[in-house]
């Protein structure tokens, strides 16, 4: 959502659909980035975490499509500039050279930025769905919000338990 936009928000429904389209695009972009991150990761547990989150992300996309249906809309995305930028930053890490442990730490940093963005996005649209009287949509969005929080915790655990320690030894 740009500062200077021609988008009109005359009701909460319009805002909700705008935000839903934004996060739908974000998840589509992430499905392209996660395999690259998994390939770049040298630590087997980090690689596995990225691969598992890719499967979760694919399920999240299906949930978003259900939410679109609940609101009587076709599932479509609008360019998510935030995710576009986060993916670009992640691509810098993917193309980086250097110590494998440090690169794993950098991959976690990039991935946690994505998770934090998604946590904020899903929290907002879940709240909007609740306000719009759509408990089924809110529950679907809450499931994804929970998964994003869990993914963030997994990344934190990997970083704190050994990856950052290994990176610090270089």
C-alpha positions in Angstrom: 0.0 0.0 0.0 1.8 3.1 -1.2 1.6 6.6 0.4 0.2 8.1 -2.8 -2.4 5.7 -4.0 -5.6 5.9 -6.1 -7.1 3.1 -4.1 -10.4 4.0 -2.4 -11.5 2.6 0.9 -15.1 3.5 1.4 -15.9 0.6 3.6 -14.2 -2.2 5.7 -15.0 -4.8 3.0 -12.9 -2.9 0.4 -10.0 -2.6 2.9 -10.3 -6.3 3.7 -10.3 -7.4 0.1 -7.3 -5.1 -0.6 -5.3 -6.6 2.2 -6.4 -10.2 1.3 -5.2 -9.7 -2.3 -1.9 -8.2 -0.9 -1.2 -11.2 1.4 -2.2 -13.6 -1.4 0.5 -12.2 -3.6 2.9 -12.3 -0.7 2.4 -16.0 -0.2 2.7 -16.7 -4.0 6.1 -14.9 -4.0 7.2 -16.8 -0.9 6.5 -20.2 -2.6 9.1 -19.2 -5.2 11.7 -17.9 -2.6 11.6 -20.8 -0.1 13.0 -23.5 -2.4 15.9 -21.2 -3.1 16.5 -20.6 0.6 16.4 -24.3 1.3 18.9 -25.0 -1.5 21.3 -22.3 -0.1 21.0 -23.5 3.5 23.9 -25.7 4.6 22.5 -26.8 7.9 20.2 -29.8 7.4 17.7 -28.6 10.1 17.5 -25.2 8.5 17.0 -26.7 5.1 14.2 -28.9 6.5 12.6 -25.9 8.2 12.4 -24.1 4.9 11.1 -27.1 3.0 8.4 -27.7 5.7 7.4 -24.1 5.6 7.0 -24.3 1.8 4.4 -27.0 2.4 2.7 -24.9 5.0 2.7 -21.9 2.7 1.0 -23.9 0.0 -1.7 -24.8 2.5 -1.9 -21.2 3.5 -2.6 -20.2 -0.1 -5.4 -22.8 -0.2 -6.9 -21.2 3.0 -6.7 -17.8 1.5 -8.6 -19.1 -1.5 -11.3 -20.3 0.9 -11.4 -16.9 2.5 -11.9 -15.3 -0.9 -14.8 -17.7 -1.5 -16.4 -16.8 1.8 -16.4 -13.1 0.7 -17.7 -14.0 -2.7 -14.5 -13.0 -4.5 -12.2 -14.6 -7.0 -8.8 -15.3 -5.6 -6.3 -12.9 -7.1 -3.3 -11.0 -5.9 -2.2 -7.4 -6.1 1.5 -6.7 -6.0 2.7 -6.9 -2.4 5.5 -4.4 -2.5 6.6 -5.3 1.1 7.1 -9.0 0.2 8.7 -8.0 -3.1 11.3 -6.1 -1.1 11.8 -8.8 1.5 12.3 -11.4 -1.2 14.8 -9.1 -2.9 16.8 -8.9 0.3 16.6 -12.7 0.6 18.0 -13.0 -2.9 21.0 -11.0 -1.8 21.7 -13.6 0.9 21.0 -16.5 -1.6 23.6 -15.1 -4.0 26.1 -14.2 -1.2 29.4 -16.0 -0.9 31.2 -16.7 2.3 31.2 -19.0 5.3 28.3 -21.4 5.2 27.5 -20.9 8.9 27.3 -17.1 8.5 25.1 -17.5 5.4 22.8 -19.8 7.4 22.5 -17.1 10.1 21.8 -14.5 7.3 19.1 -16.8 5.8 17.4 -16.9 9.3 17.5 -13.1 9.5 15.9 -12.8 6.1 13.3 -15.5 6.8 12.4 -13.9 10.2 11.8 -10.5 8.5 9.3 -12.3 6.2 7.7 -14.1 9.2 7.3 -10.9 11.1 5.7 -9.2 8.1 3.3 -12.1 7.7 2.4 -12.1 11.4 1.4 -8.4 11.1 -0.5 -8.9 7.9 -2.5 -11.9 9.1 -3.2 -10.3 12.4 -4.7 -7.3 10.6 -6.9 -9.3 8.2 -8.0 -11.7 10.9 -9.2 -8.7 13.0 -10.9 -7.2 9.9 -12.7 -10.6 9.2 -13.9 -10.7 12.8 -15.2 -7.1 12.6 -17.0 -7.9 9.4 -18.8 -10.8 11.1 -17.0 -13.6 9.3 -15.9 -16.0 12.0 -15.1 -18.8 9.5 -12.7 -16.5 7.6 -11.3 -15.3 10.9 -10.6 -18.9 12.0 -8.9 -19.8 8.7 -6.7 -16.7 9.0 -6.0 -17.5 12.7 -4.7 -20.9 11.7 -2.2 -19.3 9.3 -1.3 -16.7 11.9 -0.5 -19.5 14.3 1.7 -21.3 11.7 3.6 -18.1 11.0 4.2 -17.6 14.7 5.4 -21.2 15.0 7.7 -20.8 12.0 9.3 -17.7 13.7 9.8 -19.7 16.9 11.5 -22.5 14.9 13.9 -20.0 13.2 14.6 -18.4 16.6 15.4 -21.8 18.1 17.7 -22.8 15.3 19.5 -19.4 15.5 19.9 -19.5 19.3 20.6 -23.1 19.8 23.5 -23.5 17.4 23.6 -21.7 14.1 24.5 -18.3 15.4 27.1 -19.9 17.7 28.7 -21.7 14.7 28.6 -18.4 12.7 30.4 -16.6 15.6 33.3 -19.1 15.5 34.4 -17.9 12.0 
